[in-house]
Amino acid sequence: MGPQALDWHILKAALPPQYRSPTNVLKYSGETNPGLWLEDYQLACRASGAVSNNFVIRNLPLFLADSAQTWLEHLWPNYVQSWADLKQIFVGNF
């Protein structure tokens, strides 16, 4: 499961076999540049074995601080359907 804002194909993204959760990404709290943070987060996930943007999106809630996680949980159902959607919505909000 996961936030209802994420489309079903994102929520069903499989855990990559060699994936290890990044340890060098601070949780996003809204205090840094959202576009740069998303790029760093995506790069860290890729370096940790993620091959699919859908998995990177699915994993995002683990890297959001309280207020940012609440924001994600209150988006409309199926609102985020791609990395481009996420980036536009995330940067537009923060």
C-alpha positions in Angstrom: 0.0 0.0 0.0 0.9 3.6 0.1 -0.5 7.1 -0.3 -3.7 7.2 -2.4 -2.2 10.1 -4.4 0.1 7.6 -6.1 -1.3 5.8 -9.1 -1.8 2.0 -8.9 1.1 1.2 -11.2 3.4 3.2 -8.9 2.1 1.4 -5.8 2.8 -1.9 -7.5 6.4 -1.1 -8.4 8.5 -4.0 -7.4 11.4 -3.8 -5.0 14.6 -4.1 -7.0 16.6 -7.3 -6.0 19.8 -5.4 -5.2 18.2 -2.3 -3.7 19.6 -0.9 -0.5 17.8 2.2 0.9 20.0 5.3 0.6 21.4 6.4 3.9 22.8 9.7 2.7 19.5 11.5 1.9 18.0 13.7 4.6 14.2 13.7 5.0 12.6 16.5 3.1 11.1 19.1 5.4 10.4 21.9 3.0 13.4 24.0 4.0 15.6 23.3 1.0 15.2 23.7 -2.8 12.6 21.1 -3.7 13.8 20.6 -7.3 17.4 20.0 -6.1 16.3 17.7 -3.3 14.2 15.6 -5.7 17.2 15.3 -8.1 19.5 14.2 -5.2 16.9 11.8 -3.9 16.4 10.2 -7.3 20.2 9.9 -7.9 20.7 8.3 -4.4 17.9 5.8 -5.2 19.5 5.0 -8.6 22.9 4.6 -7.0 21.3 2.2 -4.4 19.9 -0.1 -7.1 16.5 1.4 -8.1 16.0 1.1 -11.9 12.4 2.3 -12.1 11.1 5.8 -11.4 7.9 4.2 -10.3 9.8 2.5 -7.5 11.6 5.7 -6.6 8.2 7.5 -6.3 6.8 4.6 -4.3 9.7 4.9 -1.9 9.4 8.7 -1.5 7.2 8.7 1.7 10.1 7.2 3.6 12.1 10.3 2.9 9.5 13.0 3.7 9.4 14.7 7.1 6.1 15.1 8.9 4.6 18.2 7.1 5.8 17.0 3.6 4.4 13.5 4.3 1.1 15.0 5.4 1.0 17.0 2.1 1.4 13.9 0.1 -1.3 12.0 2.0 -3.8 14.8 1.3 -3.4 15.0 -2.5 -6.2 13.7 -4.7 -6.3 10.0 -5.4 -4.2 8.9 -8.4 -2.8 12.4 -8.8 0.8 11.3 -9.2 1.1 9.1 -12.3 4.8 9.7 -13.3 8.1 11.3 -12.3 7.2 14.4 -14.3 3.9 14.7 -12.4 5.6 14.3 -9.0 8.3 16.8 -9.9 5.8 19.4 -11.1 3.5 19.0 -8.1 6.3 18.8 -5.5 8.2 21.8 -6.8 4.9 23.7 -7.2 4.0 23.1 -3.6 7.3 23.6 -1.8 
